[in-house]
Amino acid sequence: MEYNFDEIIDRHDEKCRKWDRSIIEQEFGPIPDDFIPMWIADMDFRSPQGILDAFMKASQRGTFGYTYTYPEFYQTVVQWQKQQHQVDMDPEWITLGYGSVATMYNLVQQFCDATHGVMTLTPTYGPFGRCARENNVPVGTSPLILQANRYQIDWDDLEQKLQAQQPRLLFFCNPHNPSGRVWSPQEIERIAQLCLANGTIMVSDEVHSEHILHNGQHTSALTLPEQYLQNLIFLTSPNKVFNLGGLKTSYSIIPNAQLRERLRANYQKNSITSPNIFGITAIVAGYQTGNDWRRAMVNYVSRNYELAQQMLTDPRLQLIPMESSYLLWVRVSGFGVSGRTFTQELATQQGVILEPGTDFVADGEKFVRINLAMPRIQIQTALQRLNQFIEKRF
């Protein structure tokens, strides 16, 4: 089946954060009318037709009462995880949530305290830090090492900090956000070993795991040996792969019954009970009908990445190889400015909106992130403007 990812969808009136001019200008200052936003991790592609059809059927019914996590949801998740990631699992391990970020907040509230907080591998996804700070628990950071243009884990530093700080949770992006680094089975197991040895629960956030590029291989933490599964909290959702972030629906998979019940108890305290009716509908429809669309979308994004490599040739731009996702991580310190300054000036002068590396938990000050999940003609126009900005400014 053919999919038209070149279609330009006018999102100016959608009231989405990525395209909302007032929100952009609060962050970057005044921008030109013909701005192109490439910042928030939100794709500019129409979602799969199977999801749209399921929404249409629900809306035509015209009733939107309380729903529940019905058997088809559990069956569909189990089948998807088996098909995509070779995971065998018990449906009882699954708990529906109101978004992965909200789940992180609940985990912090349930497992952490003022002394024992979270550990992160930085730079990393901003909410990993916010969910801890906003609950008054400490955030530990173990900086990744950029070696031969690819992030590596500093194992000695991580082990020392786990021993010294005794965090309750380690938030782990698998694949890595913001760089798209795909971790090997050996790296994932070594993290699991360190967590178990130091009394830290491994929380594996795998929302980008269905965007693996160049025929790469994602390793799910759910394929770890049994002793590590009992110390694992796995988070994911269809929000990134099918562009459903506004539905605020996700799920966790937790093999350990005690850990699972503690999260569910915190959900109960916060009245996280029945799901969003469109959210659960989207999970079932997307997982059942959307895989061909997913493959085509990943292929399209791969070609967008190839275009970016062809166009961004200034030696002061250090492109980190994009092994997954649709988000290109670029070091801009060669220009003698921070990522924040670079993005603000680019936005106001050329109307190209990139994500500054300071939006991530530590060690991103020299970087920007570029969203490549949009029609290719818009990518080409935006990158032409980016090159013009570099030529004039530097």
C-alpha positions in Angstrom: 0.0 0.0 0.0 1.2 3.5 -0.8 1.3 6.2 1.9 1.6 9.9 1.2 4.1 11.2 3.7 4.8 14.1 1.3 1.3 15.5 2.1 1.5 18.9 3.8 -1.1 19.1 6.6 -1.9 22.7 7.7 -1.6 22.4 11.5 -1.6 26.2 12.3 -5.1 26.1 13.7 -4.8 22.7 15.3 -3.8 24.1 18.7 -0.9 21.8 18.9 2.2 23.0 20.9 4.6 22.3 18.1 2.9 24.7 15.6 1.4 27.2 18.1 3.0 30.6 17.3 2.4 32.1 20.8 4.0 29.1 22.5 7.0 29.2 20.1 7.5 32.9 20.6 7.4 32.5 24.4 10.3 30.2 24.0 12.3 31.8 21.2 11.1 35.3 20.7 9.4 36.9 17.6 9.5 34.7 14.5 8.7 35.2 10.8 5.2 34.2 9.5 6.6 31.3 7.4 8.1 29.5 10.3 8.9 25.8 10.2 8.8 24.0 13.6 11.3 21.1 14.0 11.5 21.0 17.8 8.9 19.0 19.8 8.8 15.3 19.1 5.6 15.4 17.1 5.3 14.0 13.6 3.6 16.0 10.8 2.2 12.8 9.2 -1.4 11.7 9.1 -1.9 8.8 11.5 -2.6 5.3 10.0 -5.9 4.9 8.4 -6.9 2.0 10.7 -6.7 4.4 13.7 -8.7 7.1 11.9 -11.3 4.5 10.9 -11.6 3.3 14.5 -12.0 6.9 15.7 -14.7 7.6 13.1 -16.6 4.5 14.1 -16.5 5.6 17.8 -17.5 9.2 16.9 -20.4 8.1 14.7 -21.7 6.0 17.6 -21.9 9.3 19.4 -21.6 8.1 23.0 -18.4 8.5 25.0 -19.0 6.9 28.3 -16.5 5.4 30.8 -14.6 2.4 29.4 -12.2 -0.2 30.9 -9.1 -2.2 29.9 -10.9 -4.9 28.0 -9.4 -8.3 27.0 -8.7 -7.2 23.4 -6.4 -4.5 24.7 -4.2 -7.0 26.6 -4.2 -9.5 23.8 -3.2 -6.9 21.2 -0.3 -5.6 23.4 1.0 -9.1 24.0 0.9 -9.8 20.2 2.6 -6.6 19.3 5.4 -7.1 21.8 5.9 -10.6 20.4 5.8 -9.5 16.8 8.0 -6.4 17.2 10.4 -7.4 19.9 10.3 -11.1 20.3 9.0 -10.8 23.9 7.0 -13.5 25.6 4.9 -12.1 28.4 1.9 -12.6 30.7 -0.9 -10.1 30.1 -1.2 -9.6 33.8 2.1 -7.7 33.7 0.4 -4.9 31.7 -1.0 -1.7 33.3 -2.6 1.0 31.3 -1.5 4.6 32.2 -2.1 8.2 31.3 1.1 8.7 29.4 4.7 7.6 30.0 5.7 10.9 31.7 2.7 10.7 34.1 3.8 7.2 34.9 7.3 8.4 35.7 5.8 10.9 38.2 3.9 8.1 39.8 7.0 5.9 40.1 8.9 8.7 41.8 6.1 9.3 44.2 5.8 5.6 45.0 9.5 4.5 45.2 11.7 7.6 46.0 12.2 9.9 48.9 14.2 13.0 49.9 17.4 10.9 50.2 17.0 8.2 47.5 16.0 9.6 44.1 16.7 8.8 40.5 19.8 8.2 38.3 20.0 9.2 34.7 22.5 8.8 31.8 22.9 12.3 30.4 22.1 14.0 28.2 18.6 12.5 28.4 14.9 13.2 28.2 13.9 16.3 30.2 11.0 14.7 32.2 13.4 12.2 33.7 14.7 15.1 35.8 11.6 17.1 36.1 9.5 14.3 37.6 12.1 14.0 40.4 12.7 17.7 41.1 9.0 18.5 41.2 8.6 15.8 43.8 11.6 17.0 45.8 13.8 14.0 45.3 17.4 14.1 44.1 18.5 13.6 40.5 21.8 11.9 39.9 23.6 12.2 36.5 26.2 9.9 34.9 27.4 11.7 31.8 27.7 9.6 28.6 31.0 9.8 26.8 30.9 11.0 23.2 33.5 8.8 21.6 34.1 8.5 17.9 30.8 10.4 17.4 28.8 7.8 19.3 27.7 7.9 23.0 29.2 5.3 25.3 28.3 4.6 28.9 31.0 5.5 31.5 30.6 2.2 33.4 33.0 3.2 36.3 31.2 6.5 36.8 27.8 4.8 36.8 28.7 2.1 39.2 30.4 4.5 41.6 27.3 6.8 41.6 24.9 4.0 42.1 26.9 2.8 45.1 27.3 6.3 46.6 23.9 7.8 45.9 21.7 4.7 46.3 18.9 5.9 43.9 15.7 4.0 44.0 15.2 4.2 40.2 17.4 4.4 37.1 15.6 6.0 34.2 17.0 4.5 31.0 16.1 5.6 27.4 16.2 2.6 25.2 16.8 3.7 22.4 18.5 6.8 23.7 16.7 10.1 23.5 18.0 12.6 22.3 20.7 10.9 20.2 18.9 7.9 18.9 21.7 5.6 20.0 20.6 1.9 19.9 22.0 0.0 22.9 23.4 -3.5 22.5 22.1 -6.6 24.5 25.4 -6.6 26.4 25.0 -3.0 27.4 21.4 -3.4 28.5 22.3 -6.5 30.6 25.2 -4.7 32.2 23.0 -1.9 33.3 20.5 -4.4 34.7 23.3 -6.1 36.6 24.5 -2.8 38.2 20.9 -1.9 39.1 20.2 -5.2 40.8 23.6 -5.2 42.6 22.9 -1.7 44.0 19.2 -2.0 45.0 18.1 0.3 42.1 15.0 -0.5 40.0 15.7 -0.3 36.3 13.1 1.7 34.4 13.4 1.2 30.7 11.6 3.8 28.6 11.2 2.3 25.1 8.8 4.7 23.4 11.1 5.1 20.4 11.7 1.4 19.9 9.6 1.1 16.8 11.6 3.7 14.9 14.8 1.7 14.3 16.6 2.8 11.2 19.0 1.2 8.7 17.9 -2.3 9.5 19.2 -2.0 13.0 18.1 -4.2 15.9 16.4 -3.0 19.0 16.8 -5.1 22.2 13.9 -4.9 24.5 14.7 -4.9 28.2 11.9 -7.5 28.5 14.3 -10.0 26.9 16.6 -9.9 29.9 17.2 -13.0 32.1 14.6 -13.7 34.7 16.6 -12.3 37.7 16.7 -8.9 36.0 13.1 -9.0 34.9 12.1 -9.1 38.5 13.9 -5.7 38.9 12.5 -4.1 35.8 9.7 -1.5 35.0 9.2 -1.2 31.3 7.4 1.8 29.8 6.1 2.3 26.3 3.2 3.6 24.3 2.1 3.9 20.6 2.3 7.7 20.9 5.6 8.2 19.1 5.2 5.5 16.5 1.7 6.6 15.4 1.8 10.2 16.6 -0.8 10.0 19.3 0.8 12.1 22.1 -2.2 14.2 22.7 -4.3 11.2 23.7 -2.1 10.8 26.9 -2.3 7.0 26.9 0.5 4.6 27.6 1.2 1.3 29.4 3.8 -0.3 31.7 4.9 -3.9 31.7 6.1 -5.1 35.1 6.9 -8.8 35.6 7.4 -8.4 39.4 4.0 -8.6 41.1 5.1 -6.5 44.1 6.5 -3.7 42.0 3.4 -3.8 39.8 1.0 -3.5 42.7 2.9 -0.6 44.1 2.6 1.3 40.9 -1.1 0.4 40.7 -1.6 1.5 44.3 -0.2 4.9 43.4 -2.4 5.1 40.4 -5.4 4.4 42.6 -4.4 7.2 45.0 -4.3 9.6 42.0 -7.6 8.2 40.5 -5.8 6.9 37.4 -8.4 4.2 36.7 -10.5 4.0 33.6 -8.7 4.8 30.3 -9.3 7.5 27.7 -11.8 6.0 25.3 -9.9 7.2 22.2 -6.6 6.3 23.7 -7.3 2.6 24.2 -9.1 2.5 20.9 -5.9 3.9 19.2 -3.6 1.3 20.9 -5.8 -1.6 19.7 -6.3 -0.2 16.1 -2.7 0.9 15.7 -1.2 -2.3 16.8 -3.6 -4.4 14.8 -3.5 -2.5 11.5 -0.6 0.0 11.6 2.6 -2.0 11.1 2.8 -1.6 7.3 2.3 2.2 7.8 5.0 2.1 10.5 7.5 0.4 8.1 6.8 2.9 5.4 7.1 5.8 7.8 10.5 4.6 9.1 11.7 4.3 5.5 10.6 7.8 4.7 12.3 9.2 7.8 15.5 7.4 6.9 15.5 9.2 3.5 14.9 12.5 5.3 17.9 11.7 7.4 19.9 11.0 4.3 18.9 14.4 2.9 20.0 16.1 6.1 23.4 14.4 5.9 23.7 15.7 2.3 22.7 19.3 3.2 24.3 19.9 6.6 28.0 19.7 5.5 29.5 22.6 7.4 32.3 21.0 9.4 31.3 22.9 12.5 28.1 20.9 12.6 28.7 17.6 14.2 25.8 15.2 13.4 25.5 12.3 15.8 24.5 9.2 13.7 20.7 8.8 14.0 20.3 5.1 14.6 16.6 5.3 15.7 13.7 7.8 16.0 13.2 10.8 13.8 15.2 13.2 15.9 18.7 14.3 14.8 21.1 15.4 17.6 23.7 17.9 16.4 26.6 19.5 18.2 26.9 23.2 17.4 29.7 24.3 19.8 32.0 24.7 16.8 30.3 28.0 16.1 31.4 29.3 19.5 27.8 29.6 20.9 25.5 27.5 23.0 22.7 25.4 21.6 20.2 27.9 23.2 21.8 30.9 21.5 21.9 29.0 18.2 18.3 28.0 18.3 17.0 31.4 19.4 18.9 33.3 16.7 17.9 30.8 14.0 14.2 31.0 15.0 14.1 34.8 15.0 16.1 35.3 11.8 15.0 32.3 9.6 11.9 31.0 11.3 13.4 27.5 11.7 12.6 26.2 15.2 14.9 23.6 16.7 15.0 22.1 20.2 17.9 23.5 22.3 20.0 20.9 24.1 19.4 22.6 27.4 15.8 21.1 27.4 17.4 17.8 28.3 18.8 16.6 31.6 22.3 18.0 31.7 25.2 17.8 29.2 23.2 19.1 26.3 24.3 22.7 26.3 26.4 22.4 23.1 23.7 20.6 21.1 20.4 21.1 19.2 17.8 18.5 18.2 16.1 18.5 14.8 12.8 16.8 14.1 12.9 15.1 10.7 9.4 13.6 10.8 7.8 16.0 8.3 7.3 16.2 4.5 10.6 16.2 2.6 10.0 19.6 0.9 9.7 21.2 4.3 12.9 19.5 5.5 14.7 20.8 2.4 13.4 24.4 2.9 14.2 24.4 6.5 17.8 23.1 6.0 18.4 25.6 3.2 17.5 28.4 5.7 19.7 26.8 8.3 22.6 26.9 5.9 21.8 30.5 5.1 21.8 31.4 8.7 25.2 29.8 9.2 26.6 31.6 6.2 25.4 35.0 7.4 25.9 34.7 11.1 29.2 32.8 11.3 
